[in-house]
Amino acid sequence: MKSEILQKFEQLFIKTMNLPLTTNLSSVKYGSPANWDSIRHVEIFIYIKRDFNVDFLAQEIVQLNTYELLKTAFIEKVEKF
């Protein structure tokens, strides 16, 4: 995968979750930080669809509750194209 796409994904995540740029994303999960709530959870998938044209199934959306899981699923979907 192009590192540029992954960088844009990371920037989108940081912006959507309103995180400091210095945040260790590998430790970010739903509810921690507190601003990753249900609304932001849905927003991140909306923005991924808008910016990258990548869709997730409802079941995936529920299960992708850490940054690392979301990033891995995103990479897998982008690499299919």
N, CA and C atoms as an extended XYZ file, in Angstrom:
243
Properties=species:S:1:pos:R:3:atomname:S:1:resname:S:1:resid:I:1 pbc="F F F"
N         0.839       -1.175        0.000 N   MET     1
C         0.000        0.000        0.000 CA  MET     1
C         0.882        1.234        0.000 C   MET     1
N         0.448        2.225       -0.693 N   LYS     2
C         1.199        3.461       -0.735 CA  LYS     2
C         1.172        4.116        0.641 C   LYS     2
N         2.329        4.537        1.094 N   SER     3
C         2.395        5.163        2.410 CA  SER     3
C         1.596        6.472        2.444 C   SER     3
N         1.439        7.107        1.288 N   GLU     4
C         0.665        8.350        1.209 CA  GLU     4
C        -0.791        8.113        1.616 C   GLU     4
N        -1.364        7.025        1.160 N   ILE     5
C        -2.747        6.700        1.505 CA  ILE     5
C        -2.859        6.418        2.997 C   ILE     5
N        -1.909        5.678        3.527 N   LEU     6
C        -1.929        5.368        4.955 CA  LEU     6
C        -1.745        6.638        5.789 C   LEU     6
N        -0.917        7.546        5.338 N   GLN     7
C        -0.742        8.825        6.032 CA  GLN     7
C        -2.047        9.623        6.028 C   GLN     7
N        -2.725        9.645        4.900 N   LYS     8
C        -4.007       10.353        4.816 CA  LYS     8
C        -5.044        9.707        5.731 C   LYS     8
N        -5.031        8.379        5.796 N   PHE     9
C        -5.932        7.661        6.687 CA  PHE     9
C        -5.660        8.045        8.139 C   PHE     9
N        -4.390        8.053        8.516 N   GLU    10
C        -4.007        8.409        9.880 CA  GLU    10
C        -4.415        9.850       10.200 C   GLU    10
N        -4.178       10.760        9.272 N   GLN    11
C        -4.554       12.158        9.479 CA  GLN    11
C        -6.061       12.303        9.626 C   GLN    11
N        -6.808       11.575        8.810 N   LEU    12
C        -8.266       11.599        8.902 CA  LEU    12
C        -8.718       11.111       10.273 C   LEU    12
N        -8.118       10.025       10.739 N   PHE    13
C        -8.480        9.475       12.043 CA  PHE    13
C        -8.179       10.472       13.157 C   PHE    13
N        -6.992       11.044       13.143 N   ILE    14
C        -6.593       12.003       14.173 CA  ILE    14
C        -7.532       13.212       14.173 C   ILE    14
N        -7.838       13.713       12.991 N   LYS    15
C        -8.721       14.880       12.885 CA  LYS    15
C       -10.128       14.541       13.366 C   LYS    15
N       -10.667       13.423       12.925 N   THR    16
C       -12.027       13.027       13.300 CA  THR    16
C       -12.144       12.808       14.798 C   THR    16
N       -11.137       12.187       15.388 N   MET    17
C       -11.171       11.906       16.822 CA  MET    17
C       -10.676       13.079       17.656 C   MET    17
N       -10.247       14.148       16.969 N   ASN    18
C        -9.759       15.344       17.652 CA  ASN    18
C        -8.631       15.009       18.630 C   ASN    18
N        -7.641       14.275       18.119 N   LEU    19
C        -6.515       13.837       18.934 CA  LEU    19
C        -5.292       14.714       18.693 C   LEU    19
N        -4.435       14.833       19.686 N   PRO    20
C        -3.161       15.518       19.455 CA  PRO    20
C        -2.320       14.722       18.450 C   PRO    20
N        -1.527       15.429       17.670 N   LEU    21
C        -0.680       14.765       16.667 CA  LEU    21
C         0.308       13.787       17.296 C   LEU    21
N         0.617       13.968       18.554 N   THR    22
C         1.592       13.121       19.238 CA  THR    22
C         0.981       11.859       19.841 C   THR    22
N        -0.304       11.640       19.613 N   THR    23
C        -0.990       10.482       20.187 CA  THR    23
C        -0.408        9.177       19.661 C   THR    23
N        -0.173        8.236       20.568 N   ASN    24
C         0.248        6.887       20.194 CA  ASN    24
C        -1.001        6.136       19.737 C   ASN    24
N        -1.205        6.066       18.441 N   LEU    25
C        -2.442        5.496       17.901 CA  LEU    25
C        -2.593        4.015       18.194 C   LEU    25
N        -1.515        3.313       18.416 N   SER    26
C        -1.623        1.877       18.669 CA  SER    26
C        -2.366        1.577       19.973 C   SER    26
N        -2.496        2.560       20.846 N   SER    27
C        -3.210        2.332       22.103 CA  SER    27
C        -4.623        2.919       22.098 C   SER    27
N        -5.047        3.504       20.970 N   VAL    28
C        -6.363        4.145       20.900 CA  VAL    28
C        -7.423        3.093       20.586 C   VAL    28
N        -8.502        3.143       21.379 N   LYS    29
C        -9.615        2.222       21.174 CA  LYS    29
C       -10.914        2.917       21.517 C   LYS    29
N       -12.010        2.328       21.106 N   TYR    30
C       -13.333        2.889       21.379 CA  TYR    30
C       -13.451        3.164       22.875 C   TYR    30
N       -13.790        4.401       23.208 N   GLY    31
C       -13.942        4.783       24.604 CA  GLY    31
C       -12.682        5.297       25.263 C   GLY    31
N       -11.549        5.102       24.630 N   SER    32
C       -10.282        5.571       25.193 CA  SER    32
C        -9.395        6.067       24.067 C   SER    32
N        -9.381        7.335       23.820 N   PRO    33
C        -9.875        8.433       24.629 CA  PRO    33
C       -11.406        8.526       24.620 C   PRO    33
N       -11.908        9.283       25.565 N   ALA    34
C       -13.363        9.392       25.748 CA  ALA    34
C       -14.069        9.969       24.533 C   ALA    34
N       -13.362       10.758       23.716 N   ASN    35
C       -14.042       11.350       22.561 CA  ASN    35
C       -14.266       10.345       21.430 C   ASN    35
N       -13.770        9.120       21.545 N   TRP    36
C       -14.157        8.081       20.591 CA  TRP    36
C       -15.442        7.459       21.132 C   TRP    36
N       -16.528        8.128       20.838 N   ASP    37
C       -17.840        7.679       21.277 CA  ASP    37
C       -18.607        7.133       20.075 C   ASP    37
N       -19.875        6.828       20.272 N   SER    38
C       -20.655        6.198       19.200 CA  SER    38
C       -20.799        7.104       17.979 C   SER    38
N       -20.923        8.394       18.204 N   ILE    39
C       -21.068        9.316       17.076 CA  ILE    39
C       -19.774        9.389       16.279 C   ILE    39
N       -18.661        9.536       16.960 N   ARG    40
C       -17.377        9.583       16.252 CA  ARG    40
C       -17.074        8.245       15.580 C   ARG    40
N       -17.541        7.177       16.173 N   HIS    41
C       -17.323        5.856       15.567 CA  HIS    41
C       -18.003        5.794       14.203 C   HIS    41
N       -19.220        6.258       14.126 N   VAL    42
C       -19.941        6.276       12.848 CA  VAL    42
C       -19.307        7.285       11.895 C   VAL    42
N       -18.932        8.438       12.417 N   GLU    43
C       -18.323        9.472       11.570 CA  GLU    43
C       -17.068        8.977       10.867 C   GLU    43
N       -16.230        8.243       11.554 N   ILE    44
C       -14.980        7.807       10.932 CA  ILE    44
C       -15.269        6.935        9.708 C   ILE    44
N       -16.277        6.107        9.770 N   PHE    45
C       -16.621        5.263        8.622 CA  PHE    45
C       -17.244        6.076        7.493 C   PHE    45
N       -18.007        7.085        7.844 N   ILE    46
C       -18.570        7.984        6.825 CA  ILE    46
C       -17.440        8.703        6.094 C   ILE    46
N       -16.475        9.202        6.848 N   TYR    47
C       -15.361        9.932        6.244 CA  TYR    47
C       -14.444        9.017        5.433 C   TYR    47
N       -14.267        7.790        5.876 N   ILE    48
C       -13.467        6.835        5.101 CA  ILE    48
C       -14.147        6.564        3.766 C   ILE    48
N       -15.464        6.407        3.797 N   LYS    49
C       -16.220        6.205        2.558 CA  LYS    49
C       -16.074        7.424        1.651 C   LYS    49
N       -16.232        8.605        2.217 N   ARG    50
C       -16.166        9.844        1.443 CA  ARG    50
C       -14.771       10.066        0.845 C   ARG    50
N       -13.744        9.901        1.638 N   ASP    51
C       -12.387       10.252        1.213 CA  ASP    51
C       -11.668        9.158        0.444 C   ASP    51
N       -12.011        7.888        0.708 N   PHE    52
C       -11.292        6.778        0.085 CA  PHE    52
C       -12.192        5.845       -0.718 C   PHE    52
N       -13.504        6.062       -0.658 N   ASN    53
C       -14.473        5.208       -1.335 CA  ASN    53
C       -14.338        3.744       -0.895 C   ASN    53
N       -14.162        3.565        0.404 N   VAL    54
C       -14.030        2.235        1.002 CA  VAL    54
C       -15.246        2.001        1.887 C   VAL    54
N       -15.923        0.881        1.653 N   ASP    55
C       -17.118        0.521        2.416 CA  ASP    55
C       -16.802       -0.552        3.449 C   ASP    55
N       -17.530       -0.498        4.532 N   PHE    56
C       -17.461       -1.532        5.561 CA  PHE    56
C       -18.863       -2.048        5.811 C   PHE    56
N       -18.977       -3.335        6.087 N   LEU    57
C       -20.259       -3.928        6.452 CA  LEU    57
C       -20.596       -3.548        7.886 C   LEU    57
N       -21.876       -3.586        8.228 N   ALA    58
C       -22.319       -3.227        9.583 CA  ALA    58
C       -21.587       -4.072       10.633 C   ALA    58
N       -21.428       -5.348       10.362 N   GLN    59
C       -20.735       -6.235       11.296 CA  GLN    59
C       -19.280       -5.791       11.499 C   GLN    59
N       -18.635       -5.370       10.429 N   GLU    60
C       -17.261       -4.892       10.533 CA  GLU    60
C       -17.199       -3.621       11.371 C   GLU    60
N       -18.126       -2.725       11.146 N   ILE    61
C       -18.141       -1.451       11.861 CA  ILE    61
C       -18.214       -1.692       13.368 C   ILE    61
N       -19.013       -2.631       13.776 N   VAL    62
C       -19.144       -2.948       15.203 CA  VAL    62
C       -17.844       -3.530       15.752 C   VAL    62
N       -17.195       -4.378       14.982 N   GLN    63
C       -16.002       -5.072       15.460 CA  GLN    63
C       -14.724       -4.234       15.400 C   GLN    63
N       -14.675       -3.246       14.550 N   LEU    64
C       -13.457       -2.453       14.366 CA  LEU    64
C       -13.416       -1.340       15.411 C   LEU    64
N       -13.070       -1.720       16.636 N   ASN    65
C       -13.153       -0.801       17.763 CA  ASN    65
C       -11.793       -0.396       18.339 C   ASN    65
N       -10.737       -0.626       17.584 N   THR    66
C        -9.426       -0.092       17.937 CA  THR    66
C        -8.818        0.506       16.668 C   THR    66
N        -7.908        1.431       16.856 N   TYR    67
C        -7.251        2.021       15.691 CA  TYR    67
C        -6.539        0.941       14.888 C   TYR    67
N        -5.848        0.038       15.557 N   GLU    68
C        -5.083       -0.992       14.861 CA  GLU    68
C        -5.991       -1.920       14.046 C   GLU    68
N        -7.113       -2.328       14.603 N   LEU    69
C        -8.054       -3.169       13.850 CA  LEU    69
C        -8.611       -2.429       12.643 C   LEU    69
N        -8.960       -1.165       12.859 N   LEU    70
C        -9.501       -0.353       11.766 CA  LEU    70
C        -8.461       -0.153       10.671 C   LEU    70
N        -7.245        0.150       11.048 N   LYS    71
C        -6.175        0.357       10.074 CA  LYS    71
C        -5.923       -0.922        9.265 C   LYS    71
N        -5.882       -2.055        9.933 N   THR    72
C        -5.652       -3.332        9.250 CA  THR    72
C        -6.764       -3.628        8.252 C   THR    72
N        -8.011       -3.436        8.669 N   ALA    73
C        -9.155       -3.671        7.772 CA  ALA    73
C        -9.126       -2.700        6.599 C   ALA    73
N        -8.785       -1.459        6.860 N   PHE    74
C        -8.688       -0.442        5.811 CA  PHE    74
C        -7.629       -0.852        4.789 C   PHE    74
N        -6.472       -1.247        5.245 N   ILE    75
C        -5.381       -1.661        4.357 CA  ILE    75
C        -5.823       -2.827        3.483 C   ILE    75
N        -6.467       -3.808        4.086 N   GLU    76
C        -6.936       -4.980        3.330 CA  GLU    76
C        -7.914       -4.560        2.230 C   GLU    76
N        -8.805       -3.660        2.529 N   LYS    77
C        -9.793       -3.227        1.533 CA  LYS    77
C        -9.155       -2.399        0.426 C   LYS    77
N        -8.232       -1.534        0.788 N   VAL    78
C        -7.567       -0.694       -0.209 CA  VAL    78
C        -6.690       -1.545       -1.128 C   VAL    78
N        -6.043       -2.545       -0.594 N   GLU    79
C        -5.157       -3.387       -1.388 CA  GLU    79
C        -5.920       -4.258       -2.388 C   GLU    79
N        -7.206       -4.459       -2.173 N   LYS    80
C        -8.032       -5.252       -3.096 CA  LYS    80
C        -8.260       -4.524       -4.414 C   LYS    80
N        -8.133       -3.199       -4.400 N   PHE    81
C        -8.396       -2.406       -5.607 CA  PHE    81
C        -7.197       -2.368       -6.503 C   PHE    81
